[in-house]
Structure formats: C-alpha cells, structure tokens
C-alpha cells in the first residue's frame, strides 16, 4: 500500500532477517485485510495500480500496489478510477512485523535503505505528480 499524507509516504522497516532492514510500504496478506485497515483509518477511496513482478536472486514476488491519499480534496480531485472502501471491515494491521514506522518525504529524501520495488514506485508516484 502506498499511503500518502501531506506529500509524505508511509514506510515500515523490515526485520533484519528478511530484507536486511530495508524500508518498504505497509504490506497486507490479502486485499480484505488491506481494506479492513483502510476502513479503520477512515480512508474512503483507494486506487489500484497495475500489478508487476519483481525478481531478485531466485525469488519472485508479485506486487499489487494500492495507492491511498489521506487528504481528500473533493471536487479538485478526479476520482473516476478510484474505488470506495467498504466500511464493514474489522480492524487489521500491516503484515510486516516492524517497530519502525516512518513518514518518508520523497521531495527531501533521507538516506535510508529502500527496497528496489519501493524506489520504483516512488519514482512512478513522482512522475504522476509532475
């Protein structure tokens, strides 16, 4: 999930055993789990970005990005390709076991370790804002 709020995006640091402590977007085991989390956070709309496959070493990962923008600007935002979050979901948290939650500012990036798919999605996000 790509969660943007006031120009910053939410990241979580992976455990050192998994992806060497790199920062990633919040992840969920299923779409219903993600939608439950969004409903709990009072998010009304989300946008599905095209899925893609990321390969490293001998491991293949399918990524299904969901974009969420916290601040809704009503009439000035084109929501034609956005979906509405169903409000009937329970509470759920990201599947990453991380004590480190971080609001990353792509306009003034700190030097932190980012997983390659995260870097690519941040570039895609920046291009969409130009």
Phi and psi in degrees as GROMACS dihedral restraints (atoms count N, CA, C in turn):
[ dihedral_restraints ]
;  ai    aj    ak    al  type     phi  dphi    fc
    3     4     5     6     1  -100.7    20    10
    4     5     6     7     1   103.5    20    10
    6     7     8     9     1  -104.3    20    10
    7     8     9    10     1   114.7    20    10
    9    10    11    12     1  -112.0    20    10
   10    11    12    13     1   133.8    20    10
   12    13    14    15     1  -144.5    20    10
   13    14    15    16     1   121.7    20    10
   15    16    17    18     1    52.8    20    10
   16    17    18    19     1    40.6    20    10
   18    19    20    21     1    82.0    20    10
   19    20    21    22     1    -6.7    20    10
   21    22    23    24     1  -104.6    20    10
   22    23    24    25     1   157.2    20    10
   24    25    26    27     1  -120.1    20    10
   25    26    27    28     1   145.6    20    10
   27    28    29    30     1   -78.5    20    10
   28    29    30    31     1   131.3    20    10
   30    31    32    33     1  -130.6    20    10
   31    32    33    34     1   157.2    20    10
   33    34    35    36     1  -132.4    20    10
   34    35    36    37     1   141.0    20    10
   36    37    38    39     1   -86.1    20    10
   37    38    39    40     1   128.2    20    10
   39    40    41    42     1   -70.9    20    10
   40    41    42    43     1   156.9    20    10
   42    43    44    45     1   -65.1    20    10
   43    44    45    46     1   150.4    20    10
   45    46    47    48     1   -59.2    20    10
   46    47    48    49     1   -29.8    20    10
   48    49    50    51     1   -71.0    20    10
   49    50    51    52     1   -29.2    20    10
   51    52    53    54     1   -83.4    20    10
   52    53    54    55     1   -86.0    20    10
   54    55    56    57     1  -109.1    20    10
   55    56    57    58     1    42.2    20    10
   57    58    59    60     1    56.5    20    10
   58    59    60    61     1    33.9    20    10
   60    61    62    63     1    76.2    20    10
   61    62    63    64     1    16.1    20    10
   63    64    65    66     1   -71.7    20    10
   64    65    66    67     1   155.1    20    10
   66    67    68    69     1   -87.8    20    10
   67    68    69    70     1   138.1    20    10
   69    70    71    72     1  -136.4    20    10
   70    71    72    73     1   165.4    20    10
   72    73    74    75     1   -71.0    20    10
   73    74    75    76     1   154.5    20    10
   75    76    77    78     1   -55.2    20    10
   76    77    78    79     1   139.0    20    10
   78    79    80    81     1  -123.2    20    10
   79    80    81    82     1   152.0    20    10
   81    82    83    84     1  -133.8    20    10
   82    83    84    85     1   148.8    20    10
   84    85    86    87     1   -71.5    20    10
   85    86    87    88     1   -23.8    20    10
   87    88    89    90     1  -153.4    20    10
   88    89    90    91     1   162.4    20    10
   90    91    92    93     1   -65.1    20    10
   91    92    93    94     1   -41.1    20    10
   93    94    95    96     1   -58.4    20    10
   94    95    96    97     1   -36.4    20    10
   96    97    98    99     1   -64.6    20    10
   97    98    99   100     1   -42.5    20    10
   99   100   101   102     1   -62.2    20    10
  100   101   102   103     1   -47.1    20    10
  102   103   104   105     1   -63.7    20    10
  103   104   105   106     1   -34.6    20    10
  105   106   107   108     1   -62.5    20    10
  106   107   108   109     1   -43.5    20    10
  108   109   110   111     1   -62.6    20    10
  109   110   111   112     1   -46.3    20    10
  111   112   113   114     1   -61.3    20    10
  112   113   114   115     1   -43.5    20    10
  114   115   116   117     1   -61.0    20    10
  115   116   117   118     1   -40.7    20    10
  117   118   119   120     1   -65.3    20    10
  118   119   120   121     1   -29.8    20    10
  120   121   122   123     1   -88.2    20    10
  121   122   123   124     1     6.9    20    10
  123   124   125   126     1    63.3    20    10
  124   125   126   127     1    30.7    20    10
  126   127   128   129     1   -84.2    20    10
  127   128   129   130     1   133.3    20    10
  129   130   131   132     1   -98.2    20    10
  130   131   132   133     1   -40.7    20    10
  132   133   134   135     1  -123.5    20    10
  133   134   135   136     1   151.2    20    10
  135   136   137   138     1  -143.3    20    10
  136   137   138   139     1   162.8    20    10
  138   139   140   141     1  -130.0    20    10
  139   140   141   142     1   130.9    20    10
  141   142   143   144     1   -89.1    20    10
  142   143   144   145     1   126.1    20    10
  144   145   146   147     1   -95.6    20    10
  145   146   147   148     1   160.9    20    10
  147   148   149   150     1   -59.7    20    10
  148   149   150   151     1   136.3    20    10
  150   151   152   153     1   -70.5    20    10
  151   152   153   154     1   153.8    20    10
  153   154   155   156     1  -150.2    20    10
  154   155   156   157     1   162.0    20    10
  156   157   158   159     1  -105.5    20    10
  157   158   159   160     1   130.8    20    10
  159   160   161   162     1  -115.2    20    10
  160   161   162   163     1   129.6    20    10
  162   163   164   165     1  -119.6    20    10
  163   164   165   166     1   132.1    20    10
  165   166   167   168     1  -141.7    20    10
  166   167   168   169     1   136.6    20    10
  168   169   170   171     1    54.3    20    10
  169   170   171   172     1  -120.9    20    10
  171   172   173   174     1  -109.7    20    10
  172   173   174   175     1    15.9    20    10
  174   175   176   177     1  -109.3    20    10
  175   176   177   178     1   135.7    20    10
  177   178   179   180     1  -115.7    20    10
  178   179   180   181     1   134.8    20    10
  180   181   182   183     1  -128.8    20    10
  181   182   183   184     1   125.2    20    10
  183   184   185   186     1   -90.9    20    10
  184   185   186   187     1   129.2    20    10
  186   187   188   189     1  -116.3    20    10
  187   188   189   190     1   129.4    20    10
  189   190   191   192     1  -118.9    20    10
  190   191   192   193     1    86.3    20    10
  192   193   194   195     1   -69.7    20    10
  193   194   195   196     1   137.1    20    10
  195   196   197   198     1  -121.2    20    10
  196   197   198   199     1   124.7    20    10
  198   199   200   201     1  -100.8    20    10
  199   200   201   202     1   133.3    20    10
  201   202   203   204     1  -130.6    20    10
  202   203   204   205     1   130.6    20    10
  204   205   206   207     1  -115.4    20    10
  205   206   207   208     1   117.4    20    10
  207   208   209   210     1   -62.8    20    10
  208   209   210   211     1   -49.2    20    10
  210   211   212   213     1   -85.2    20    10
  211   212   213   214     1   117.1    20    10
  213   214   215   216     1   -94.6    20    10
  214   215   216   217     1   126.0    20    10
  216   217   218   219     1  -105.2    20    10
  217   218   219   220     1    22.4    20    10
  219   220   221   222     1    53.8    20    10
  220   221   222   223     1  -117.7    20    10
  222   223   224   225     1   -67.6    20    10
  223   224   225   226     1   -22.2    20    10
  225   226   227   228     1   -85.4    20    10
  226   227   228   229     1    -1.9    20    10
  228   229   230   231     1  -109.9    20    10
  229   230   231   232     1   129.7    20    10
  231   232   233   234     1   -83.2    20    10
  232   233   234   235     1   111.3    20    10
  234   235   236   237     1  -107.6    20    10
  235   236   237   238     1    22.6    20    10
  237   238   239   240     1   -63.0    20    10
  238   239   240   241     1   -30.3    20    10
  240   241   242   243     1  -107.9    20    10
  241   242   243   244     1    21.3    20    10
  243   244   245   246     1  -100.7    20    10
  244   245   246   247     1   153.6    20    10
  246   247   248   249     1  -113.8    20    10
  247   248   249   250     1   152.7    20    10
  249   250   251   252     1   -91.3    20    10
  250   251   252   253     1   136.6    20    10
  252   253   254   255     1   -76.3    20    10
  253   254   255   256     1   129.9    20    10
  255   256   257   258     1   -71.7    20    10
  256   257   258   259     1   134.7    20    10
  258   259   260   261     1   -87.4    20    10
  259   260   261   262     1     4.3    20    10
  261   262   263   264     1   -95.9    20    10
  262   263   264   265     1    22.6    20    10
  264   265   266   267     1   -97.5    20    10
  265   266   267   268     1   155.4    20    10
  267   268   269   270     1   -86.6    20    10
  268   269   270   271     1  -171.9    20    10
  270   271   272   273     1   -80.4    20    10
  271   272   273   274     1   141.8    20    10
  273   274   275   276     1  -154.1    20    10
  274   275   276   277     1   152.9    20    10
  276   277   278   279     1  -117.2    20    10
  277   278   279   280     1   164.2    20    10
  279   280   281   282     1   -57.7    20    10
  280   281   282   283     1   148.7    20    10
  282   283   284   285     1   -80.5    20    10
  283   284   285   286     1    -6.4    20    10
  285   286   287   288     1   -78.6    20    10
  286   287   288   289     1   125.8    20    10
  288   289   290   291     1   -83.7    20    10
  289   290   291   292     1    90.9    20    10
  291   292   293   294     1  -136.2    20    10
  292   293   294   295     1   133.3    20    10
  294   295   296   297     1   -88.2    20    10
  295   296   297   298     1   -13.4    20    10
  297   298   299   300     1  -103.4    20    10
  298   299   300   301     1   109.3    20    10
  300   301   302   303     1  -108.4    20    10
  301   302   303   304     1   140.1    20    10
  303   304   305   306     1  -146.8    20    10
  304   305   306   307     1   132.7    20    10
  306   307   308   309     1   -95.0    20    10
  307   308   309   310     1   110.1    20    10
  309   310   311   312     1   -95.4    20    10
  310   311   312   313     1   132.6    20    10
  312   313   314   315     1  -103.0    20    10
  313   314   315   316     1   103.3    20    10
  315   316   317   318     1   -64.6    20    10
  316   317   318   319     1   -21.0    20    10
  318   319   320   321     1   -76.5    20    10
  319   320   321   322     1   -29.1    20    10
  321   322   323   324     1  -133.1    20    10
  322   323   324   325     1    69.5    20    10
  324   325   326   327     1   -69.8    20    10
  325   326   327   328     1   133.5    20    10
  327   328   329   330     1   -78.9    20    10
  328   329   330   331     1   157.2    20    10
  330   331   332   333     1   -84.9    20    10
  331   332   333   334     1    87.0    20    10
  333   334   335   336     1  -124.7    20    10
  334   335   336   337     1   161.2    20    10
  336   337   338   339     1   -77.6    20    10
  337   338   339   340     1   118.3    20    10
  339   340   341   342     1  -113.1    20    10
  340   341   342   343     1   136.3    20    10
  342   343   344   345     1   -65.6    20    10
  343   344   345   346     1   148.5    20    10
  345   346   347   348     1   -55.3    20    10
  346   347   348   349     1   -45.5    20    10
  348   349   350   351     1   -61.9    20    10
  349   350   351   352     1   -31.9    20    10
  351   352   353   354     1   -66.3    20    10
  352   353   354   355     1   -45.7    20    10
  354   355   356   357     1   -57.4    20    10
  355   356   357   358     1   -45.2    20    10
  357   358   359   360     1   -64.5    20    10
  358   359   360   361     1   -41.0    20    10
  360   361   362   363     1   -69.7    20    10
  361   362   363   364     1   -33.8    20    10
  363   364   365   366     1   -65.6    20    10
  364   365   366   367     1   -37.9    20    10
  366   367   368   369     1   -64.4    20    10
  367   368   369   370     1   -42.4    20    10
  369   370   371   372     1   -61.9    20    10
  370   371   372   373     1   -42.1    20    10
  372   373   374   375     1   -62.5    20    10
  373   374   375   376     1   -44.4    20    10
  375   376   377   378     1   -62.7    20    10
  376   377   378   379     1   -40.7    20    10
  378   379   380   381     1   -65.1    20    10
  379   380   381   382     1   -35.0    20    10
  381   382   383   384     1   -70.3    20    10
  382   383   384   385     1   -20.8    20    10
  384   385   386   387     1   -92.0    20    10
  385   386   387   388     1    -7.9    20    10
